[in-house]
Amino acid sequence: MQRRTILKSGGAMMLAGLTPLGAAFAQGQEIVLGGSVPMTGDSAETGLNLLRGYECAVKFINEEMGGVDVGGTRYTLRLDLFDDASDPSRGTTLIQRQVDEGVNFFLGSFPSRMVLPTASITEAAGRVMVQAGGAADDIFTQGRRRVFGLYPRASRQFISPVNLFRSLEPSVERISILYTNSPYASAQARGAEAAIREAGIELADLIELPTSVNDVTNVLSQIRASNPDVLICLTADETSILIARQMVQTDTNVPLLFQSLGPQNAAYTDALGSYAEGVTTLAAWSENVAYSGNYFGTATEFANYYRANFDRQMTYHMAAGAACVCTIAEALKTAGTVEIDPVTEALRNTDFECFYGHIRFTPEGDGDPDLMGTIVLQIQNGERVVIAPDGAKNAEPVYPVPNWRDRT
């Protein structure tokens, strides 16, 4: 009789109105990767990007690598992911149900407000989560030992952008920051503030926005009065679009607009058209950087494989999602067992190179900031090019950018 190492039964089918993603393999042994992602709701744009990354890696590992060799036994991977609808209460309900059904290994949701409560459930149950959807400091500073993140924590993500700002000519002397009252954006703001002050640049404004915002015109009048060289917006995708639109409407011009979330995605350029030109943003990865390893080959080869099999326009979130799956696979291989404790220890000691870069975690579980720090993208001629750091860039920054009226 064939033994099915499912680490979860088929009980997920009992969840009313929900359909698990990924068909079960008819033969051999399989390891189920559970979790939820926002396929609907206000975080669906990036949630679907992560989902495609997860699907891409599982497809490649199963079909191109023949599964994962764990202590001499070959296992296939199966995704059992559900739509959390961008709702933390729904997400925690689904994750708890999967924990109760026996899932041992989890992939994360998006954003940090979804990762924090779901990771608390998997941690309390002694299960493993590897995720690329949350980087709020609280995920990694509350003593969790089985939660791992592909990104450095939010407060450590602004080293590369501030180094870029310091290098620009004419010199950047004043920076303003807008940020939403969320765990991720607040931590990012603290990190950005510290890096800016350490660089000797004046912080003209540090303005907190509510989590949900539909009008920033009053805030933009303050930005016009401050006249910063760089405006940093640490906001979610739709808020970033709102701010850019209202900057255009109020003729609020700055030499450089930096928005942490939004410009990575096709929805941003679809919404703003030519007004997206010159906007800069953070990214964790680009297909143009010189990363390579056993999974997919090079960064470019990953991008080619993804596009050959999936239609959704690629962003770095697909690569990060795929890297989560590859990291679990690598830990299973290293541990030589599907038992949770040895796999957790293998994850703590992860140190390997792949298409995504050099993957290593801090003792608290976030991405090593020296190896897995951010890159800076700028939209130029409709394309997202890498403008920092120097070792990764494939284009020079446009600075100062043209005024809004000159971008049409």
Number of C-alpha atoms within 10 A of each C-alpha: 3 7 9 16 15 19 19 21 15 12 12 19 12 9 12 7 6 12 14 17 15 15 9 16 13 8 10 13 17 21 22 23 24 27 29 29 29 28 21 15 13 15 22 19 19 26 29 20 24 31 26 24 26 25 21 23 26 24 19 19 19 16 11 11 15 13 21 22 18 18 13 10 13 14 22 24 23 21 22 24 28 23 24 27 19 23 17 19 13 15 24 23 14 22 24 17 15 24 22 13 15 18 24 23 24 29 29 30 35 25 23 23 20 25 28 23 17 26 29 17 17 25 17 11 14 18 21 25 26 25 27 28 25 27 31 26 22 17 27 21 12 10 12 18 19 26 28 31 26 27 27 26 28 24 22 24 26 24 21 18 24 19 16 18 21 16 11 13 9 11 11 19 15 18 23 21 22 23 24 21 18 20 19 25 27 21 23 24 26 16 18 24 22 16 21 22 12 11 14 11 18 16 18 18 17 15 16 17 16 10 13 12 12 10 12 15 15 8 14 19 14 13 23 15 9 14 18 23 22 22 22 23 24 29 24 22 21 20 22 19 22 17 22 23 16 15 20 16 11 13 14 18 22 19 19 23 20 22 27 21 23 22 26 24 19 14 16 19 19 10 14 16 13 17 21 24 23 25 20 28 25 25 21 22 26 25 20 15 18 14 18 19 15 13 24 23 15 21 24 18 15 24 20 13 16 24 14 9 12 13 9 13 13 19 22 22 25 28 28 25 29 27 26 27 25 23 23 24 25 23 24 24 20 19 20 17 17 19 12 17 15 16 24 24 15 20 25 20 15 19 14 13 15 20 28 31 21 19 20 25 23 17 13 20 25 28 24 21 17 12 13 21 22 23 25 26 30 27 23 19 11 13 11 22 20 28 22 23 18 14 10 16 18 15 15 13 21 18 14 16 17 16 16 19 10 9 13 9
